[in-house]
Amino acid sequence: MKEHYNGGKKLIISHIADVDGLSSVILAKLHYENIDYCLVEFSELEELLNKLVKNDLYKKYDEIFITDISLRPSTIKIIDANEELKKRIRHFDHHLSEVDVMNKYPFVNIVNERNGRLECGTTLFYEHIEKDFKYKSEYLDKYLEAVRSYDTKGPFCGNKYGCTLVMLYGILGIDNFINRFCNGIKNGKDPITPEDRELINLELERRREYVDVCDKNLIRINLNGYNVGVSISESYRSIVGNELSKKYKDELDFILILNFQRNQFSFRTVRDDINVGEIAKSFTKEGGGHLKAAGMPLNSETLFILNLIKEAILKKEKKIELSK
Ligand SMILES: [Mn+2]
């Protein structure tokens, strides 16, 4: 969790893990003069809301935006029970959950698709501020489309600029990324420099090597009847997951990436017969996502998967021993 409090009258809470989550914060920072912001994993939202409620901190805000984060039933309960909090919340999300049930709450706003176009957290939030947004430009349109395209269709979306943004997020880190693209959008000009391009090219090479290592170390487990490839890795989860799912699509139902730094599992698949969003949700109420990309935290409900991984490693070691 990353929190920035500057005494603003508005607060935006967004998803820490990707460019879509960061981009709502970038737009909000540009649109509102002084805005506080928190970046969280889905599983951290409740903790943050509890903190805001406990100290009456939320009362200093006239609006609290929650972008690119789906609300769990228990989180909805916290909000729904508090009239003062409820009227401050504005929610902009595109993750598929029980949309019909959820959207009955006036403060919940999930839009996955509109007029045949898949939406993302950033485009939904932008719609909200678009009328008075001061920094409209051709560059802004290109940026928004790049974020939307990558976030809804993944690394094979065909939007080169979207892929570049995701690479730069990995290179620059959160604060630099936010600052850089705040300036870019403000000036209506692409802020990516020739030096960045160099770094991106180096990073592309490194990424190819990284995916090769993940491939070599892929651990096969059977998880509730699914054939799963597990990668214990911390970078490029979408590329690792998608590349390996594509390579092993006849053998493996999906790729599960275990990231100990984020305490998080990510699911990726290229298969049309697998819905990893549903599968993630079946393990823990904190899991969820889309058809082909999903996530869940490492918690008491998902910890058993570590045992399956351990057994698979031991089995592999034994096989190597025997073949010596
Ligand atoms: Mn998103």
Residues whose N, C-alpha, C, O or C-beta is under 5 A from the ligand:
A	BS01	MN	D20 D68 C120 G121 D151
